[in-house]
Amino acid sequence: MILVVDDDNDVRAMIKRALQELGYPVLEASDGPSALAVFSEQKTSLVILDYMMPGMDGAEVARQMTALQGDVPIIFSTGHGALRALRSAAGEDVSILEKPFALSELSALIEEKLSQRRAGLSV
């Protein structure tokens, strides 16, 4: 199950549609608090998380998700203008999907993160 978190309804719907076309089951949330509620109630394999959201930004949501389930892969999605702030808040080694992005980019990054997680679980 992939959780998509974005405060922009259109962006969230587009990502959800793309993931469903790729065959992934999808959960969604429109803000940090609702994302944390869904995350704590549902088994989640991966999170696609908008960085720039009102109230609770993506870095804070990611910190809380990691505290709940440390091995969940998180892919941040953000516009070009927020890249520096995201790297400053979340670190240099975070996975970032820069908006706008191609379906092939989304698919490749998801497969990479899920493969890494499977490799880590099988060791």
Jmol script that loads the backbone (N, CA, C; Angstrom):
load data "model"
ATOM      1  N   MET A   1       0.849  -1.166   0.000  1.00  0.00           N
ATOM      2  CA  MET A   1       0.000   0.000   0.000  1.00  0.00           C
ATOM      3  C   MET A   1       0.904   1.241   0.000  1.00  0.00           C
ATOM      4  N   ILE A   2       0.626   2.166  -0.900  1.00  0.00           N
ATOM      5  CA  ILE A   2       1.380   3.415  -0.973  1.00  0.00           C
ATOM      6  C   ILE A   2       0.490   4.544  -0.477  1.00  0.00           C
ATOM      7  N   LEU A   3       1.025   5.341   0.425  1.00  0.00           N
ATOM      8  CA  LEU A   3       0.309   6.504   0.956  1.00  0.00           C
ATOM      9  C   LEU A   3       0.792   7.749   0.231  1.00  0.00           C
ATOM     10  N   VAL A   4      -0.150   8.482  -0.372  1.00  0.00           N
ATOM     11  CA  VAL A   4       0.151   9.730  -1.067  1.00  0.00           C
ATOM     12  C   VAL A   4      -0.360  10.878  -0.209  1.00  0.00           C
ATOM     13  N   VAL A   5       0.550  11.800   0.132  1.00  0.00           N
ATOM     14  CA  VAL A   5       0.190  12.938   0.981  1.00  0.00           C
ATOM     15  C   VAL A   5       0.515  14.220   0.233  1.00  0.00           C
ATOM     16  N   ASP A   6      -0.514  14.994  -0.086  1.00  0.00           N
ATOM     17  CA  ASP A   6      -0.332  16.272  -0.772  1.00  0.00           C
ATOM     18  C   ASP A   6      -1.545  17.146  -0.489  1.00  0.00           C
ATOM     19  N   ASP A   7      -1.309  18.404  -0.162  1.00  0.00           N
ATOM     20  CA  ASP A   7      -2.420  19.306   0.137  1.00  0.00           C
ATOM     21  C   ASP A   7      -3.130  19.803  -1.121  1.00  0.00           C
ATOM     22  N   ASP A   8      -2.534  19.609  -2.279  1.00  0.00           N
ATOM     23  CA  ASP A   8      -3.151  20.007  -3.538  1.00  0.00           C
ATOM     24  C   ASP A   8      -3.977  18.825  -4.066  1.00  0.00           C
ATOM     25  N   ASN A   9      -5.303  18.988  -4.081  1.00  0.00           N
ATOM     26  CA  ASN A   9      -6.197  17.900  -4.489  1.00  0.00           C
ATOM     27  C   ASN A   9      -5.892  17.381  -5.892  1.00  0.00           C
ATOM     28  N   ASP A  10      -5.589  18.287  -6.817  1.00  0.00           N
ATOM     29  CA  ASP A  10      -5.317  17.878  -8.192  1.00  0.00           C
ATOM     30  C   ASP A  10      -4.024  17.064  -8.300  1.00  0.00           C
ATOM     31  N   VAL A  11      -2.991  17.506  -7.612  1.00  0.00           N
ATOM     32  CA  VAL A  11      -1.712  16.788  -7.637  1.00  0.00           C
ATOM     33  C   VAL A  11      -1.879  15.419  -6.992  1.00  0.00           C
ATOM     34  N   ARG A  12      -2.555  15.388  -5.850  1.00  0.00           N
ATOM     35  CA  ARG A  12      -2.775  14.117  -5.149  1.00  0.00           C
ATOM     36  C   ARG A  12      -3.561  13.145  -6.037  1.00  0.00           C
ATOM     37  N   ALA A  13      -4.603  13.640  -6.701  1.00  0.00           N
ATOM     38  CA  ALA A  13      -5.413  12.788  -7.578  1.00  0.00           C
ATOM     39  C   ALA A  13      -4.588  12.271  -8.760  1.00  0.00           C
ATOM     40  N   MET A  14      -3.732  13.117  -9.312  1.00  0.00           N
ATOM     41  CA  MET A  14      -2.896  12.711 -10.443  1.00  0.00           C
ATOM     42  C   MET A  14      -1.915  11.621 -10.020  1.00  0.00           C
ATOM     43  N   ILE A  15      -1.289  11.790  -8.863  1.00  0.00           N
ATOM     44  CA  ILE A  15      -0.342  10.779  -8.380  1.00  0.00           C
ATOM     45  C   ILE A  15      -1.089   9.477  -8.076  1.00  0.00           C
ATOM     46  N   LYS A  16      -2.242   9.587  -7.454  1.00  0.00           N
ATOM     47  CA  LYS A  16      -3.038   8.394  -7.144  1.00  0.00           C
ATOM     48  C   LYS A  16      -3.397   7.630  -8.421  1.00  0.00           C
ATOM     49  N   ARG A  17      -3.875   8.351  -9.427  1.00  0.00           N
ATOM     50  CA  ARG A  17      -4.233   7.723 -10.706  1.00  0.00           C
ATOM     51  C   ARG A  17      -3.033   7.024 -11.335  1.00  0.00           C
ATOM     52  N   ALA A  18      -1.892   7.711 -11.323  1.00  0.00           N
ATOM     53  CA  ALA A  18      -0.674   7.145 -11.914  1.00  0.00           C
ATOM     54  C   ALA A  18      -0.261   5.867 -11.186  1.00  0.00           C
ATOM     55  N   LEU A  19      -0.318   5.889  -9.878  1.00  0.00           N
ATOM     56  CA  LEU A  19       0.049   4.701  -9.103  1.00  0.00           C
ATOM     57  C   LEU A  19      -0.908   3.549  -9.355  1.00  0.00           C
ATOM     58  N   GLN A  20      -2.187   3.861  -9.450  1.00  0.00           N
ATOM     59  CA  GLN A  20      -3.166   2.816  -9.727  1.00  0.00           C
ATOM     60  C   GLN A  20      -2.944   2.217 -11.119  1.00  0.00           C
ATOM     61  N   GLU A  21      -2.580   3.065 -12.091  1.00  0.00           N
ATOM     62  CA  GLU A  21      -2.261   2.572 -13.429  1.00  0.00           C
ATOM     63  C   GLU A  21      -1.055   1.637 -13.405  1.00  0.00           C
ATOM     64  N   LEU A  22      -0.132   1.888 -12.474  1.00  0.00           N
ATOM     65  CA  LEU A  22       1.047   1.039 -12.326  1.00  0.00           C
ATOM     66  C   LEU A  22       0.744  -0.216 -11.511  1.00  0.00           C
ATOM     67  N   GLY A  23      -0.475  -0.300 -10.984  1.00  0.00           N
ATOM     68  CA  GLY A  23      -0.893  -1.490 -10.259  1.00  0.00           C
ATOM     69  C   GLY A  23      -0.740  -1.437  -8.755  1.00  0.00           C
ATOM     70  N   TYR A  24      -0.451  -0.266  -8.197  1.00  0.00           N
ATOM     71  CA  TYR A  24      -0.270  -0.153  -6.755  1.00  0.00           C
ATOM     72  C   TYR A  24      -1.581   0.210  -6.065  1.00  0.00           C
ATOM     73  N   PRO A  25      -1.851  -0.398  -4.911  1.00  0.00           N
ATOM     74  CA  PRO A  25      -2.972   0.060  -4.095  1.00  0.00           C
ATOM     75  C   PRO A  25      -2.556   1.363  -3.404  1.00  0.00           C
ATOM     76  N   VAL A  26      -3.497   2.300  -3.291  1.00  0.00           N
ATOM     77  CA  VAL A  26      -3.153   3.645  -2.834  1.00  0.00           C
ATOM     78  C   VAL A  26      -4.078   4.108  -1.706  1.00  0.00           C
ATOM     79  N   LEU A  27      -3.468   4.724  -0.711  1.00  0.00           N
ATOM     80  CA  LEU A  27      -4.166   5.474   0.328  1.00  0.00           C
ATOM     81  C   LEU A  27      -3.804   6.934   0.107  1.00  0.00           C
ATOM     82  N   GLU A  28      -4.623   7.853   0.607  1.00  0.00           N
ATOM     83  CA  GLU A  28      -4.290   9.266   0.424  1.00  0.00           C
ATOM     84  C   GLU A  28      -4.656  10.088   1.642  1.00  0.00           C
ATOM     85  N   ALA A  29      -3.954  11.217   1.755  1.00  0.00           N
ATOM     86  CA  ALA A  29      -4.211  12.175   2.830  1.00  0.00           C
ATOM     87  C   ALA A  29      -3.872  13.569   2.314  1.00  0.00           C
ATOM     88  N   SER A  30      -4.576  14.558   2.848  1.00  0.00           N
ATOM     89  CA  SER A  30      -4.410  15.923   2.361  1.00  0.00           C
ATOM     90  C   SER A  30      -3.558  16.815   3.259  1.00  0.00           C
ATOM     91  N   ASP A  31      -3.146  16.304   4.416  1.00  0.00           N
ATOM     92  CA  ASP A  31      -2.310  17.109   5.313  1.00  0.00           C
ATOM     93  C   ASP A  31      -1.562  16.192   6.277  1.00  0.00           C
ATOM     94  N   GLY A  32      -0.669  16.793   7.047  1.00  0.00           N
ATOM     95  CA  GLY A  32       0.160  16.012   7.960  1.00  0.00           C
ATOM     96  C   GLY A  32      -0.610  15.217   8.999  1.00  0.00           C
ATOM     97  N   PRO A  33      -1.510  15.860   9.745  1.00  0.00           N
ATOM     98  CA  PRO A  33      -2.237  15.104  10.769  1.00  0.00           C
ATOM     99  C   PRO A  33      -3.057  13.936  10.203  1.00  0.00           C
ATOM    100  N   SER A  34      -3.740  14.149   9.078  1.00  0.00           N
ATOM    101  CA  SER A  34      -4.519  13.043   8.513  1.00  0.00           C
ATOM    102  C   SER A  34      -3.592  11.964   7.954  1.00  0.00           C
ATOM    103  N   ALA A  35      -2.433  12.348   7.431  1.00  0.00           N
ATOM    104  CA  ALA A  35      -1.454  11.363   6.955  1.00  0.00           C
ATOM    105  C   ALA A  35      -0.968  10.487   8.105  1.00  0.00           C
ATOM    106  N   LEU A  36      -0.683  11.099   9.236  1.00  0.00           N
ATOM    107  CA  LEU A  36      -0.215  10.326  10.389  1.00  0.00           C
ATOM    108  C   LEU A  36      -1.305   9.391  10.906  1.00  0.00           C
ATOM    109  N   ALA A  37      -2.556   9.831  10.858  1.00  0.00           N
ATOM    110  CA  ALA A  37      -3.666   8.974  11.279  1.00  0.00           C
ATOM    111  C   ALA A  37      -3.784   7.756  10.359  1.00  0.00           C
ATOM    112  N   VAL A  38      -3.760   7.989   9.045  1.00  0.00           N
ATOM    113  CA  VAL A  38      -3.841   6.883   8.089  1.00  0.00           C
ATOM    114  C   VAL A  38      -2.639   5.958   8.265  1.00  0.00           C
ATOM    115  N   PHE A  39      -1.468   6.539   8.390  1.00  0.00           N
ATOM    116  CA  PHE A  39      -0.223   5.772   8.508  1.00  0.00           C
ATOM    117  C   PHE A  39      -0.237   4.873   9.741  1.00  0.00           C
ATOM    118  N   SER A  40      -0.768   5.370  10.838  1.00  0.00           N
ATOM    119  CA  SER A  40      -0.776   4.576  12.068  1.00  0.00           C
ATOM    120  C   SER A  40      -1.837   3.471  12.037  1.00  0.00           C
ATOM    121  N   GLU A  41      -2.830   3.610  11.160  1.00  0.00           N
ATOM    122  CA  GLU A  41      -3.914   2.627  11.094  1.00  0.00           C
ATOM    123  C   GLU A  41      -3.744   1.605   9.972  1.00  0.00           C
ATOM    124  N   GLN A  42      -3.005   1.939   8.935  1.00  0.00           N
ATOM    125  CA  GLN A  42      -2.886   1.088   7.751  1.00  0.00           C
ATOM    126  C   GLN A  42      -1.436   0.663   7.522  1.00  0.00           C
ATOM    127  N   LYS A  43      -1.252  -0.569   7.096  1.00  0.00           N
ATOM    128  CA  LYS A  43       0.100  -1.031   6.727  1.00  0.00           C
ATOM    129  C   LYS A  43       0.509  -0.314   5.447  1.00  0.00           C
ATOM    130  N   THR A  44       1.623   0.359   5.497  1.00  0.00           N
ATOM    131  CA  THR A  44       2.084   1.177   4.382  1.00  0.00           C
ATOM    132  C   THR A  44       3.477   0.722   3.955  1.00  0.00           C
ATOM    133  N   SER A  45       3.641   0.481   2.650  1.00  0.00           N
ATOM    134  CA  SER A  45       4.933   0.032   2.123  1.00  0.00           C
ATOM    135  C   SER A  45       5.836   1.187   1.733  1.00  0.00           C
ATOM    136  N   LEU A  46       5.215   2.332   1.393  1.00  0.00           N
ATOM    137  CA  LEU A  46       5.971   3.476   0.891  1.00  0.00           C
ATOM    138  C   LEU A  46       5.091   4.717   1.022  1.00  0.00           C
ATOM    139  N   VAL A  47       5.726   5.867   1.220  1.00  0.00           N
ATOM    140  CA  VAL A  47       4.999   7.137   1.334  1.00  0.00           C
ATOM    141  C   VAL A  47       5.548   8.112   0.302  1.00  0.00           C
ATOM    142  N   ILE A  48       4.642   8.747  -0.433  1.00  0.00           N
ATOM    143  CA  ILE A  48       5.002   9.872  -1.299  1.00  0.00           C
ATOM    144  C   ILE A  48       4.457  11.096  -0.606  1.00  0.00           C
ATOM    145  N   LEU A  49       5.358  11.980  -0.197  1.00  0.00           N
ATOM    146  CA  LEU A  49       5.033  13.039   0.747  1.00  0.00           C
ATOM    147  C   LEU A  49       5.407  14.410   0.215  1.00  0.00           C
ATOM    148  N   ASP A  50       4.418  15.267   0.087  1.00  0.00           N
ATOM    149  CA  ASP A  50       4.665  16.654  -0.302  1.00  0.00           C
ATOM    150  C   ASP A  50       5.437  17.336   0.820  1.00  0.00           C
ATOM    151  N   TYR A  51       6.424  18.131   0.457  1.00  0.00           N
ATOM    152  CA  TYR A  51       7.202  18.827   1.479  1.00  0.00           C
ATOM    153  C   TYR A  51       6.516  20.103   1.949  1.00  0.00           C
ATOM    154  N   MET A  52       6.026  20.897   1.028  1.00  0.00           N
ATOM    155  CA  MET A  52       5.437  22.198   1.368  1.00  0.00           C
ATOM    156  C   MET A  52       3.933  22.048   1.599  1.00  0.00           C
ATOM    157  N   MET A  53       3.552  21.910   2.873  1.00  0.00           N
ATOM    158  CA  MET A  53       2.145  21.838   3.237  1.00  0.00           C
ATOM    159  C   MET A  53       1.893  22.804   4.380  1.00  0.00           C
ATOM    160  N   PRO A  54       0.696  23.371   4.450  1.00  0.00           N
ATOM    161  CA  PRO A  54       0.392  24.279   5.555  1.00  0.00           C
ATOM    162  C   PRO A  54       0.336  23.526   6.884  1.00  0.00           C
ATOM    163  N   GLY A  55       0.714  24.207   7.924  1.00  0.00           N
ATOM    164  CA  GLY A  55       0.663  23.607   9.259  1.00  0.00           C
ATOM    165  C   GLY A  55       1.884  22.762   9.544  1.00  0.00           C
ATOM    166  N   MET A  56       1.822  21.509   9.181  1.00  0.00           N
ATOM    167  CA  MET A  56       2.901  20.557   9.429  1.00  0.00           C
ATOM    168  C   MET A  56       3.577  20.242   8.101  1.00  0.00           C
ATOM    169  N   ASP A  57       4.855  20.609   7.965  1.00  0.00           N
ATOM    170  CA  ASP A  57       5.533  20.349   6.690  1.00  0.00           C
ATOM    171  C   ASP A  57       5.926  18.876   6.574  1.00  0.00           C
ATOM    172  N   GLY A  58       6.329  18.503   5.370  1.00  0.00           N
ATOM    173  CA  GLY A  58       6.659  17.111   5.092  1.00  0.00           C
ATOM    174  C   GLY A  58       7.791  16.567   5.938  1.00  0.00           C
ATOM    175  N   ALA A  59       8.764  17.405   6.275  1.00  0.00           N
ATOM    176  CA  ALA A  59       9.888  16.936   7.098  1.00  0.00           C
ATOM    177  C   ALA A  59       9.406  16.493   8.480  1.00  0.00           C
ATOM    178  N   GLU A  60       8.487  17.240   9.061  1.00  0.00           N
ATOM    179  CA  GLU A  60       7.941  16.871  10.374  1.00  0.00           C
ATOM    180  C   GLU A  60       7.093  15.610  10.275  1.00  0.00           C
ATOM    181  N   VAL A  61       6.297  15.507   9.234  1.00  0.00           N
ATOM    182  CA  VAL A  61       5.491  14.298   9.028  1.00  0.00           C
ATOM    183  C   VAL A  61       6.415  13.089   8.887  1.00  0.00           C
ATOM    184  N   ALA A  62       7.475  13.234   8.104  1.00  0.00           N
ATOM    185  CA  ALA A  62       8.430  12.137   7.906  1.00  0.00           C
ATOM    186  C   ALA A  62       9.096  11.731   9.223  1.00  0.00           C
ATOM    187  N   ARG A  63       9.470  12.701  10.043  1.00  0.00           N
ATOM    188  CA  ARG A  63      10.092  12.382  11.337  1.00  0.00           C
ATOM    189  C   ARG A  63       9.137  11.545  12.192  1.00  0.00           C
ATOM    190  N   GLN A  64       7.876  11.936  12.222  1.00  0.00           N
ATOM    191  CA  GLN A  64       6.915  11.204  13.040  1.00  0.00           C
ATOM    192  C   GLN A  64       6.620   9.821  12.466  1.00  0.00           C
ATOM    193  N   MET A  65       6.558   9.711  11.144  1.00  0.00           N
ATOM    194  CA  MET A  65       6.348   8.401  10.520  1.00  0.00           C
ATOM    195  C   MET A  65       7.527   7.478  10.801  1.00  0.00           C
ATOM    196  N   THR A  66       8.723   8.013  10.710  1.00  0.00           N
ATOM    197  CA  THR A  66       9.922   7.223  10.965  1.00  0.00           C
ATOM    198  C   THR A  66       9.954   6.745  12.417  1.00  0.00           C
ATOM    199  N   ALA A  67       9.466   7.579  13.341  1.00  0.00           N
ATOM    200  CA  ALA A  67       9.396   7.167  14.740  1.00  0.00           C
ATOM    201  C   ALA A  67       8.408   6.010  14.925  1.00  0.00           C
ATOM    202  N   LEU A  68       7.345   6.002  14.128  1.00  0.00           N
ATOM    203  CA  LEU A  68       6.341   4.936  14.209  1.00  0.00           C
ATOM    204  C   LEU A  68       6.788   3.659  13.507  1.00  0.00           C
ATOM    205  N   GLN A  69       7.450   3.815  12.359  1.00  0.00           N
ATOM    206  CA  GLN A  69       7.868   2.673  11.534  1.00  0.00           C
ATOM    207  C   GLN A  69       9.152   3.069  10.813  1.00  0.00           C
ATOM    208  N   GLY A  70      10.274   2.828  11.445  1.00  0.00           N
ATOM    209  CA  GLY A  70      11.553   3.324  10.965  1.00  0.00           C
ATOM    210  C   GLY A  70      11.993   2.888   9.591  1.00  0.00           C
ATOM    211  N   ASP A  71      11.442   1.787   9.078  1.00  0.00           N
ATOM    212  CA  ASP A  71      11.936   1.274   7.804  1.00  0.00           C
ATOM    213  C   ASP A  71      11.078   1.669   6.607  1.00  0.00           C
ATOM    214  N   VAL A  72      10.094   2.524   6.787  1.00  0.00           N
ATOM    215  CA  VAL A  72       9.234   2.879   5.654  1.00  0.00           C
ATOM    216  C   VAL A  72       9.966   3.843   4.716  1.00  0.00           C
ATOM    217  N   PRO A  73      10.024   3.505   3.429  1.00  0.00           N
ATOM    218  CA  PRO A  73      10.646   4.422   2.472  1.00  0.00           C
ATOM    219  C   PRO A  73       9.740   5.642   2.254  1.00  0.00           C
ATOM    220  N   ILE A  74      10.358   6.803   2.224  1.00  0.00           N
ATOM    221  CA  ILE A  74       9.623   8.050   1.994  1.00  0.00           C
ATOM    222  C   ILE A  74      10.247   8.754   0.802  1.00  0.00           C
ATOM    223  N   ILE A  75       9.396   9.117  -0.152  1.00  0.00           N
ATOM    224  CA  ILE A  75       9.808   9.915  -1.303  1.00  0.00           C
ATOM    225  C   ILE A  75       9.144  11.276  -1.156  1.00  0.00           C
ATOM    226  N   PHE A  76       9.956  12.306  -1.063  1.00  0.00           N
ATOM    227  CA  PHE A  76       9.408  13.659  -0.992  1.00  0.00           C
ATOM    228  C   PHE A  76       9.097  14.147  -2.396  1.00  0.00           C
ATOM    229  N   SER A  77       7.957  14.802  -2.555  1.00  0.00           N
ATOM    230  CA  SER A  77       7.646  15.473  -3.818  1.00  0.00           C
ATOM    231  C   SER A  77       7.593  16.967  -3.524  1.00  0.00           C
ATOM    232  N   THR A  78       8.225  17.726  -4.380  1.00  0.00           N
ATOM    233  CA  THR A  78       8.268  19.168  -4.137  1.00  0.00           C
ATOM    234  C   THR A  78       8.582  19.909  -5.425  1.00  0.00           C
ATOM    235  N   GLY A  79       8.259  21.175  -5.415  1.00  0.00           N
ATOM    236  CA  GLY A  79       8.616  22.043  -6.528  1.00  0.00           C
ATOM    237  C   GLY A  79      10.059  22.476  -6.411  1.00  0.00           C
ATOM    238  N   HIS A  80      10.605  22.959  -7.501  1.00  0.00           N
ATOM    239  CA  HIS A  80      12.013  23.355  -7.550  1.00  0.00           C
ATOM    240  C   HIS A  80      12.371  24.365  -6.467  1.00  0.00           C
ATOM    241  N   GLY A  81      11.496  25.302  -6.182  1.00  0.00           N
ATOM    242  CA  GLY A  81      11.788  26.357  -5.219  1.00  0.00           C
ATOM    243  C   GLY A  81      11.999  25.881  -3.798  1.00  0.00           C
ATOM    244  N   ALA A  82      11.522  24.690  -3.468  1.00  0.00           N
ATOM    245  CA  ALA A  82      11.632  24.191  -2.094  1.00  0.00           C
ATOM    246  C   ALA A  82      12.761  23.183  -1.904  1.00  0.00           C
ATOM    247  N   LEU A  83      13.540  22.910  -2.937  1.00  0.00           N
ATOM    248  CA  LEU A  83      14.584  21.891  -2.825  1.00  0.00           C
ATOM    249  C   LEU A  83      15.605  22.201  -1.737  1.00  0.00           C
ATOM    250  N   ARG A  84      16.071  23.432  -1.697  1.00  0.00           N
ATOM    251  CA  ARG A  84      17.081  23.801  -0.696  1.00  0.00           C
ATOM    252  C   ARG A  84      16.519  23.644   0.721  1.00  0.00           C
ATOM    253  N   ALA A  85      15.293  24.103   0.934  1.00  0.00           N
ATOM    254  CA  ALA A  85      14.674  23.990   2.258  1.00  0.00           C
ATOM    255  C   ALA A  85      14.477  22.525   2.641  1.00  0.00           C
ATOM    256  N   LEU A  86      14.059  21.717   1.689  1.00  0.00           N
ATOM    257  CA  LEU A  86      13.859  20.289   1.951  1.00  0.00           C
ATOM    258  C   LEU A  86      15.167  19.617   2.334  1.00  0.00           C
ATOM    259  N   ARG A  87      16.215  19.855   1.573  1.00  0.00           N
ATOM    260  CA  ARG A  87      17.515  19.240   1.888  1.00  0.00           C
ATOM    261  C   ARG A  87      18.031  19.716   3.244  1.00  0.00           C
ATOM    262  N   SER A  88      17.783  20.970   3.566  1.00  0.00           N
ATOM    263  CA  SER A  88      18.198  21.502   4.856  1.00  0.00           C
ATOM    264  C   SER A  88      17.433  20.833   6.002  1.00  0.00           C
ATOM    265  N   ALA A  89      16.138  20.611   5.812  1.00  0.00           N
ATOM    266  CA  ALA A  89      15.306  20.039   6.869  1.00  0.00           C
ATOM    267  C   ALA A  89      15.426  18.525   6.973  1.00  0.00           C
ATOM    268  N   ALA A  90      15.569  17.850   5.846  1.00  0.00           N
ATOM    269  CA  ALA A  90      15.498  16.390   5.847  1.00  0.00           C
ATOM    270  C   ALA A  90      16.832  15.706   5.569  1.00  0.00           C
ATOM    271  N   GLY A  91      17.830  16.449   5.131  1.00  0.00           N
ATOM    272  CA  GLY A  91      19.133  15.852   4.861  1.00  0.00           C
ATOM    273  C   GLY A  91      19.401  15.690   3.381  1.00  0.00           C
ATOM    274  N   GLU A  92      20.647  15.479   3.050  1.00  0.00           N
ATOM    275  CA  GLU A  92      21.073  15.376   1.660  1.00  0.00           C
ATOM    276  C   GLU A  92      20.704  14.049   1.003  1.00  0.00           C
ATOM    277  N   ASP A  93      20.526  13.007   1.808  1.00  0.00           N
ATOM    278  CA  ASP A  93      20.315  11.689   1.220  1.00  0.00           C
ATOM    279  C   ASP A  93      18.840  11.303   1.085  1.00  0.00           C
ATOM    280  N   VAL A  94      17.950  12.273   1.128  1.00  0.00           N
ATOM    281  CA  VAL A  94      16.521  11.987   0.970  1.00  0.00           C
ATOM    282  C   VAL A  94      16.199  11.741  -0.504  1.00  0.00           C
ATOM    283  N   SER A  95      15.135  10.991  -0.733  1.00  0.00           N
ATOM    284  CA  SER A  95      14.658  10.750  -2.098  1.00  0.00           C
ATOM    285  C   SER A  95      13.671  11.846  -2.462  1.00  0.00           C
ATOM    286  N   ILE A  96      13.938  12.509  -3.591  1.00  0.00           N
ATOM    287  CA  ILE A  96      13.116  13.651  -3.987  1.00  0.00           C
ATOM    288  C   ILE A  96      12.604  13.454  -5.407  1.00  0.00           C
ATOM    289  N   LEU A  97      11.324  13.678  -5.567  1.00  0.00           N
ATOM    290  CA  LEU A  97      10.670  13.676  -6.862  1.00  0.00           C
ATOM    291  C   LEU A  97      10.259  15.121  -7.118  1.00  0.00           C
ATOM    292  N   GLU A  98      10.939  15.745  -8.061  1.00  0.00           N
ATOM    293  CA  GLU A  98      10.705  17.171  -8.311  1.00  0.00           C
ATOM    294  C   GLU A  98       9.514  17.371  -9.242  1.00  0.00           C
ATOM    295  N   LYS A  99       8.560  18.194  -8.780  1.00  0.00           N
ATOM    296  CA  LYS A  99       7.367  18.509  -9.579  1.00  0.00           C
ATOM    297  C   LYS A  99       7.717  19.528 -10.645  1.00  0.00           C
ATOM    298  N   PRO A 100       7.187  19.412 -11.833  1.00  0.00           N
ATOM    299  CA  PRO A 100       6.394  18.288 -12.346  1.00  0.00           C
ATOM    300  C   PRO A 100       7.327  17.131 -12.694  1.00  0.00           C
ATOM    301  N   PHE A 101       6.815  15.925 -12.601  1.00  0.00           N
ATOM    302  CA  PHE A 101       7.631  14.754 -12.887  1.00  0.00           C
ATOM    303  C   PHE A 101       6.905  13.841 -13.869  1.00  0.00           C
ATOM    304  N   ALA A 102       7.681  13.007 -14.526  1.00  0.00           N
ATOM    305  CA  ALA A 102       7.135  12.051 -15.491  1.00  0.00           C
ATOM    306  C   ALA A 102       6.751  10.768 -14.762  1.00  0.00           C
ATOM    307  N   LEU A 103       5.790  10.069 -15.313  1.00  0.00           N
ATOM    308  CA  LEU A 103       5.363   8.790 -14.751  1.00  0.00           C
ATOM    309  C   LEU A 103       6.535   7.820 -14.658  1.00  0.00           C
ATOM    310  N   SER A 104       7.421   7.855 -15.643  1.00  0.00           N
ATOM    311  CA  SER A 104       8.587   6.958 -15.628  1.00  0.00           C
ATOM    312  C   SER A 104       9.502   7.255 -14.440  1.00  0.00           C
ATOM    313  N   GLU A 105       9.655   8.543 -14.088  1.00  0.00           N
ATOM    314  CA  GLU A 105      10.458   8.915 -12.915  1.00  0.00           C
ATOM    315  C   GLU A 105       9.829   8.374 -11.635  1.00  0.00           C
ATOM    316  N   LEU A 106       8.524   8.557 -11.522  1.00  0.00           N
ATOM    317  CA  LEU A 106       7.788   8.079 -10.353  1.00  0.00           C
ATOM    318  C   LEU A 106       7.942   6.569 -10.219  1.00  0.00           C
ATOM    319  N   SER A 107       7.699   5.855 -11.295  1.00  0.00           N
ATOM    320  CA  SER A 107       7.774   4.399 -11.289  1.00  0.00           C
ATOM    321  C   SER A 107       9.171   3.911 -10.923  1.00  0.00           C
ATOM    322  N   ALA A 108      10.197   4.499 -11.527  1.00  0.00           N
ATOM    323  CA  ALA A 108      11.579   4.077 -11.268  1.00  0.00           C
ATOM    324  C   ALA A 108      11.972   4.304  -9.811  1.00  0.00           C
ATOM    325  N   LEU A 109      11.596   5.434  -9.258  1.00  0.00           N
ATOM    326  CA  LEU A 109      11.954   5.747  -7.874  1.00  0.00           C
ATOM    327  C   LEU A 109      11.213   4.827  -6.900  1.00  0.00           C
ATOM    328  N   ILE A 110       9.965   4.546  -7.169  1.00  0.00           N
ATOM    329  CA  ILE A 110       9.205   3.626  -6.315  1.00  0.00           C
ATOM    330  C   ILE A 110       9.839   2.242  -6.347  1.00  0.00           C
ATOM    331  N   GLU A 111      10.133   1.749  -7.530  1.00  0.00           N
ATOM    332  CA  GLU A 111      10.743   0.419  -7.645  1.00  0.00           C
ATOM    333  C   GLU A 111      12.090   0.363  -6.919  1.00  0.00           C
ATOM    334  N   GLU A 112      12.873   1.427  -7.047  1.00  0.00           N
ATOM    335  CA  GLU A 112      14.169   1.484  -6.355  1.00  0.00           C
ATOM    336  C   GLU A 112      13.980   1.404  -4.842  1.00  0.00           C
ATOM    337  N   LYS A 113      13.072   2.205  -4.322  1.00  0.00           N
ATOM    338  CA  LYS A 113      12.866   2.246  -2.871  1.00  0.00           C
ATOM    339  C   LYS A 113      12.285   0.934  -2.341  1.00  0.00           C
ATOM    340  N   LEU A 114      11.330   0.350  -3.077  1.00  0.00           N
ATOM    341  CA  LEU A 114      10.743  -0.920  -2.634  1.00  0.00           C
ATOM    342  C   LEU A 114      11.751  -2.052  -2.729  1.00  0.00           C
ATOM    343  N   SER A 115      12.599  -2.037  -3.753  1.00  0.00           N
ATOM    344  CA  SER A 115      13.653  -3.044  -3.879  1.00  0.00           C
ATOM    345  C   SER A 115      14.647  -2.938  -2.734  1.00  0.00           C
ATOM    346  N   GLN A 116      15.021  -1.718  -2.389  1.00  0.00           N
ATOM    347  CA  GLN A 116      15.936  -1.509  -1.268  1.00  0.00           C
ATOM    348  C   GLN A 116      15.323  -2.022   0.031  1.00  0.00           C
ATOM    349  N   ARG A 117      14.037  -1.766   0.186  1.00  0.00           N
ATOM    350  CA  ARG A 117      13.377  -2.212   1.408  1.00  0.00           C
ATOM    351  C   ARG A 117      13.317  -3.749   1.463  1.00  0.00           C
ATOM    352  N   ARG A 118      12.964  -4.377   0.329  1.00  0.00           N
ATOM    353  CA  ARG A 118      12.922  -5.845   0.284  1.00  0.00           C
ATOM    354  C   ARG A 118      14.307  -6.424   0.562  1.00  0.00           C
ATOM    355  N   ALA A 119      15.339  -5.846   0.007  1.00  0.00           N
ATOM    356  CA  ALA A 119      16.709  -6.333   0.232  1.00  0.00           C
ATOM    357  C   ALA A 119      17.082  -6.209   1.697  1.00  0.00           C
ATOM    358  N   GLY A 120      16.666  -5.116   2.312  1.00  0.00           N
ATOM    359  CA  GLY A 120      16.949  -4.914   3.736  1.00  0.00           C
ATOM    360  C   GLY A 120      16.202  -5.884   4.622  1.00  0.00           C
ATOM    361  N   LEU A 121      14.982  -6.244   4.217  1.00  0.00           N
ATOM    362  CA  LEU A 121      14.179  -7.176   5.007  1.00  0.00           C
ATOM    363  C   LEU A 121      14.642  -8.616   4.848  1.00  0.00           C
ATOM    364  N   SER A 122      15.272  -8.933   3.717  1.00  0.00           N
ATOM    365  CA  SER A 122      15.664 -10.315   3.475  1.00  0.00           C
ATOM    366  C   SER A 122      17.045 -10.641   4.021  1.00  0.00           C
ATOM    367  N   VAL A 123      17.757  -9.659   4.512  1.00  0.00           N
ATOM    368  CA  VAL A 123      19.109  -9.891   5.040  1.00  0.00           C
ATOM    369  C   VAL A 123      19.045 -10.445   6.430  1.00  0.00           C
TER     370      VAL A 123
END
end "model"
wireframe off; spacefill off
backbone 0.3
color backbone group
